[in-house]
Amino acid sequence: MLSKNEAWDIARNHLLEIEKEIKIDLEFSSDSPMKVNYGYIFSYNSAEFFKTNDFREALAGNAPFLVDIFDNKIVTFGTADTIDNYLKEYEKCKQA
């Protein structure tokens, strides 16, 4: 099982991969991470958005992701539903 610090390390590396792909500086939101049964959920946006609070600088499609502390994996959620509903779906898949 991963510790919170290990989950943070995984999340930071994942965010760096996204940054390289989209070529935009990113930061975690102030409410990250959110502790849930299976690990930690991280949300992010562009660094420029957090600096200016200008929605023209905000990302679209930046889905939150879970670092599963039991399986050591990243699970990207969607943006069309609530985190609670994505977690319920994830729990169903884990129990299947």
N, C-alpha and C positions, 0 to 999 in steps of 0.2 A: 504494500500500500504506500502511495506517495504521501509525503508531507506537504504542507502548504507551500513551503519554500521550493520544493521540487516541482510542484504544480506551476508556481510562478515562473520557474526557469523554462518549463515546457511552453507556457503561454508566451513568454518573451521571444523565444526562438520562433514560434509560429507567427507572431506578429512581424518579426524581421523578414520571414519568408514572404508574407503578404506585401510588406513594404517594397521588397525587391521586385515583386511581380507588377505592382501598380505604380511604382516610382513616386510614392507620396509618403511623407513622414507621418507616422501613426503614433497614437498614444492610447492607453487604456482609459476608460471612463472612471470617474471618481468613485463609482459604486462597485468597481471590480476589485477583487473577485466576490461573487455571491456564492456562499456556501450552500450546497445542496447535498442530498443523500449520496450521490455518486462522485462528488468532487466539487469543483469550482467552475462557475460560469464567468467568463470574461467578455466584456463589451469594449468596443474601441471606436475611434473616429479619427479624422485627420488632426494632426497637431495644430494646424492652422485654424480649424474650427474651434478647438478648445481655447486657443489664444485669443481669437477675435469674437467668438460667438456669432459669427456671420454664417447663416445657413447656406450661403452660396459656396462656402468652403466645406460643408458637411458631405460625407460620403453617402452614397445610396447603395443598398445591398450589403452593407457591412454587418452580416449576421453574427450574433453572439456565438461563442463556442464553449463547450464543456471540456475541461480536462478531467477525464475519468481517473480517479486516484486508485481504483482497483484494477483496471485494465491497462493503465498507462497509455491511454490514447486520447486523441482529440476528436470530438464530435461537433461538427458545425451544425447549428440550428438554422432555421429559416428566418425570414423577416415578415412573413404574412400572418403569423399567429403569435400567441403569447408564449413566453418562456415556459410557463406552467404546462401548457398543452404539449409543447415539444418534449418536456421532461416526462410527461405521462406516456407519450409514444415511445420514448427511449426506454422507460421502465418496462413497457410491454415487450419490447424487442429483447431486452436482457433476460426476461423471465421465460421467453419462448424457447 
